[in-house]
Amino acid sequence: MRHLQLGSFRSWERVDLALRPGPTVFVGRNGEGKTNLVEAVGYLATMGSHRVSSDAPMVRHGDAQAVIRAALRRGDRELLVELEINPGRANRVRVNRAPLPRPRELLGLVRTVLFAPEDLALVRGDPTERRRFLDELLVTRTPRLAGVRADYDRVLKQRNALLKTARMARGKAIETLDVWDGHLTDLGGQLLAARLQLVADLGPHMARAYADVAGADAVPAALGYSSTVPAAGDGTPIGPATPIPPAAELTAAMRERVAERRGDELDRGVTLVGPHRDDLVIHLGPAPAKGFASHGESWSLALALKLATFALLRAEGEDPILILDDVFATLDSERRAALASVARSAEQTLITAAVLEDVPAELRGARVQVGDGAVTVLEEIGDGVEDA
């Protein structure tokens, strides 16, 4: 990212900031808006925030919309991305001044890996956090899956609404439910196959990253997938040699399982089978980490998961932007060293810190002071966006 402009985003009325390759540290007291700056970069990658689940908090109090504008260089291409966030209405996106028909077409264009204190929830939190992690990474790798995921969520919502009424009506509603079952299981099979392949691809990177963070003598880490469709996994670790069922096979297995649970679903008025109820299982030795890992082990696992994500995307040909939001102060020396090694090698790393000394010396390249409603570049770091 060469340049970042914000308008009415979070606490910022306006930001106009040049960026450069390598590490950049945003320094300032807590509450000054450092995280808001890197949150905007992450929003371009995922169309969502790592801090909240809705768009309304993205817009500065009293304003109707927020704007994120960024100049990017991808290989030999120069891109200008402009995003309007309109809570309660459709967001709008332009790339090189041309509108995108659907905002989700932006997904995959900007690649980031963000590590923040909230990521401890990937190990200790609810399955919702881990499903979101998987699906965001899926879309980053394969943008077309954004459509599959959106369609699955739409069908799931319709089917749940029908289940609530079918419980009372039966008859005609049951026939309609059969049609929605077909849509649900077709899309669900595609998502399951993609998630399983992702877990298989990510697992070896996760194992190496955890060994780097926790030490070669540490208990090994692994990844598994637990599904409401038995054919898609029971949570045991998935290795490189684990066969991944094709989407068609998973669709058939999901259809069979949905039929088996039809009575329960009608009684409860909710869809009980599908990717929306599954979980990524993080293993530490022979046991799932959740409920067994210590606080320190949980931090190591969360860090290793993000380092593995970075390594996977890098192995596929392009470094993502690495975003480290206020994490160095919470890590011990071994974890700081492992993270600093990757951050130093990344094409671009954006770091936030309340105290500059918390950041390893080798990462204190360009510095941006954040405070009193302004950003001040302490070192010249590039050119601006023309006509921005």
N, C-alpha and C positions, 0 to 999 in steps of 0.2 A: 504494500500500500504506500503510494507516494504522497498522498495528501488526504486529509480528512476535514470535512466541514460539517458542522451540526447547526441546526436551527430549532430552537424550542424543544430540545431533547433533554429530558430529565431536568436537572437544575440549570442547564446551560441555555442562555438566550441565544448566544452565537459563539461558535468556535471555528477557527480557521488555522489549521495546523499542518505544516509540512512534516513528512516522515522520511526515513531512509532505511536501507537494509541494515541488518545487524540488530543489536539490542538498543532499545530506547526505554529509559526509566522515567515514569511519571511520579514525582515526589510531592507530597503535601500532607497536611494534617488530615486526620479522619474527618469525613463529612464535607470535604472541599470539592468532591466531584471527580476524583481520579477514576474510580470504578465506572462511573457513567461514560467516560471516554472509551474505555476498552469494551464496555457493554455494547456500545454502538457498533464497533467493529464486529463483534460476535453476532449481533443481530443481523447483519448483512449475510452472514454465513448460514444461519439457521432459521431466520424469520421469527425469532423468539429470544427471550431473555433467559440468562442462567439464574436470575434472581426472582422473577415473578412469572406467573402463567398467563397474564393478560397484557394487552397493549396500552391500556389506559395510563399506567404509571410512567410510560415512556414519554408522555407529552407534558411539557412544562405547565405548571399550574396556571390556569387562566387562558391558555392557548388552545386552539382547536386541533392542531396537527403538529407533528414533529417531522423534521427532514434530516436525513443522513445522505451526504454526498461524498463519494470517495473516488480518487483516481488510482487505478491499479495497473500494475504491469504483470502480465502472465506470458512468460516466454518472450516472444517478439511482438506481442499484442499490447496495445494501450487501451484501457477501458475506463469510461466514466460511468459510475453507477449512482443513480439518484433514487432514493426511496422516501415516499411520503407515508407516514404512519397516521392513519385516520381511525381512532377508536370508534367502534360502532358502525363504521362504514368500511368499504373495501380499501385496502392499501393500494398505492400505485407505485410502479417501478418503471424506470427508464434506464436503458443501457446505451451509451453513446447517443443520447438524446432521443432514441426511438423507444416508444412505450412497449412494454411486454404485455401480451394479452392477459396473462395470469401472473400475479406476483410470485407464485411458487416456481416459475421458470427461472427465477434468480438463483434458486438453490443449486449448489454445486459450483457456481461461478466463483464465489469467494470461499476459500477453505481456511478454517481456523481450528486450532485445538486450544481449548481454554481450561486452565486448572485454577480452581478457586477453593476457598474454605468450604463452600457449599458441597463440593464433590465428596466430602466424607459420607454424604447420604447415599452415594453409589454403593458403598459397602454396608452401611448400617441402617439405611432408610428403607422405605417401602419399594415393592417391585416396580411401581410407577416410574421411579427415578431411573431404574436400570433399563426399562423398556424404552423410555425416552432417549437415553444414551444410545442404545442400539439403533433406534430408528433414525436419529439424526446422523449417525455415522453411515448408515445404509444410504441415505439420500445424498450425503456428501460424496460417497463413492459412485453411486448410480442414481443420478438425478431423476430418471424416469420413475423411480419407486416413490417419489413424492406424490405422484398421481395415484398410484396403487394404494398408498397409505391413506390419502384423503378420501378415496372412494370407499375403502374399507370402513373408515370412521363414519361416513355418511350412511352406508348400508347398516352398520351396527346400530346407529341411532334410530333408523327407521324400523329395524327389526325389534328393538327393545320397546318402541312405542306400540308396535303391533302385538307383542307378547302381552303387554299390559291390558289391551282390549280383548285379545283372544281368550284370555283367562275367563272372561265373562261371556263372550259371544260364541266361541267355538265355531263349528260349521264353516261358513264362508271364510272367516278369518284364518282358519287352518289351511285352506287351499292357498291363500295369499302368502302365508308363512312359508310354504314349500318353495315358492318362487324366490323369496328373500334368502332362504337357505342356500339355494344355488349360487346366488351372488356372493353371499358371505363366505362360503367355502372355497369358491374359485379365487377370490382375492386373498383369503386367509392362507390358502396353500402357497400362493406366490410369496407372501410375507414370511411365512415359516421357512420356506426354502432359502430365502435371502438371509434371514437371521441366522440360520444354522451355518450357512457358508461363511458368514461374517465371524461367528464365534470360532469356527475352525481356523480361519485366517488370522484372527487376532490372538488366539491362544498362545502360539509359540513366542510372539513378541511380548505378551504379558509375562510369560515365564522368565524370559531373559531380563525384562525390565525389573521384575521383582527381585531377582537375584542381584542385580546391580544396586538396587536401593537398599535391600535388607542384608546383603552379604551372601557370598557363595555358599556358606554353611547353613543358611536359613532354610526352613521348611519350604518346599516348592509350592508355587501358586499355579492354578489352572482355572480354566473356564468351562462351564457346562450350560445346558439349557434345559429348563424344566417347563413342560408344556401340558396343557389340558388335553392335547392330542397325543396319546401315548407314543405313536410312531415318530413324533418330533423330538422326543427326549424326556428323560426322567431326572435330569439334573447331574448325571455323572459327567466327568470331564470329557470334552471332545478334543481328540488329537488330530494331527495331520492325516493319519490313516483311517480315521473314522468315516465310514460311508455316509454321505449326505443324501437322503431320499429326494428324488426330483419333485417339482411342484405338483405335477399331476398326481403322484402317489400320495402326497400330503393332503391334497384337496380331497381325494377319495377317503382317506383315513379320517379327515375332519368331518366329512359328510356323514360317515358312519357313526362317529362319536356324537354329532349333533342329534342324529336320530335317536340314539340311546338316551340322551338327556332331555328329550322333548318334554316328557311329563314334568320333570323337575323345573324346566324353564317356564312352562305354562303356570305352574304353581307359584313360582317366585316372580314371574314377570320380567325376567332379565336373561340376557344371553350368557350362558355359563361356559361355552367352549370357544376357543379361538386365541389368536395372538394377544388380544387385549387383556388376557388373564394369565399370561405366561411370565417367566422370570429368567433373567440371566443369573446363573449361580456362580459365585466366585469362591473357589476352593483354596484352602490353605492346608496343605497336607491332605489327610484323608477326610476332612470334615468341611462343610460349608463355612465360609468365614463369618457370615452373619450369625451372631450369637456366641461365637467362639473366639474370634480375633480380639486381641487387646486393642487399646486405643492407638498405641504406636503401630501395631501391625495393620490396623485399619487405615491409618494414614499412608503407610507404605503401599498397601494394596490400591488405594485410590490414586496415588501418584503413579504407580506402575501401570494402571489402566490407561491413564492419560499419556504416559510416555509410550506405551504400546500403540495407542491410537496414532500418535505422531509418527512412530516408526513404520506403521502399516501404510499410511498415506504417503510418506516419503518413499517407501519401496515401490509405490505405484507410479512414481515419476515426478512428483512435484511436492516441494516443501509447503506445508500449510503455514499460515501465520501462527506463531506460538504466543498465547496470551497467558501471563502469570499474574493473577490478581491477588495481591496481598498475601502471598503464601510463604515467602522466605522467612518471615518472622516466626512462623509456626513450625518450621522444620528443624530437626537436629542437623549436625554437621554432615553426616553421611548422606542423608536425603538431600540436603542443600547441594552437596557436591555432585550427586547423580543428576539432579535437575539442571544445575549450572552447566554441566558438560553438554547436555542436549541443547540447552538454550544458546550456548556459545556457538554451536554448529548450525543452528537454524538460519535460514535465509533472512527471516525477520522475527524478532521477539519484542513484544510489548509487555512491560513490567510495571506494576504499581507497588508503591511502598510508602509508608508513613515516614520512615527513617531511611535515608540513603545507605547507611552503614549495614542495614539488614540485607542488602543486595550484595552478592559476591563481587569483589573488585573487578573481575574480568568482564562483568556485564554492565558496568557503569559507563557505557559509551556516550551516547547522546542522552541528555537529561532535559526534562521538561518540568518546570516548577508549576504546581497547581495550587492556587489560593486566591482568595478575595475575588472570586468570580472571573479569574483570568488564567490563561496558560502562557507561560513565558519560556521560550526556548533558551536554555543556557549554553547551547552550542548550535551553530548553524547546521541545519540538517536537510537542506534540499530546496527544490523549487515548488511553486504552487500550481494550482489547476488553472489553466487559461480559461477566461470567461466564466469562472465558477461564480 
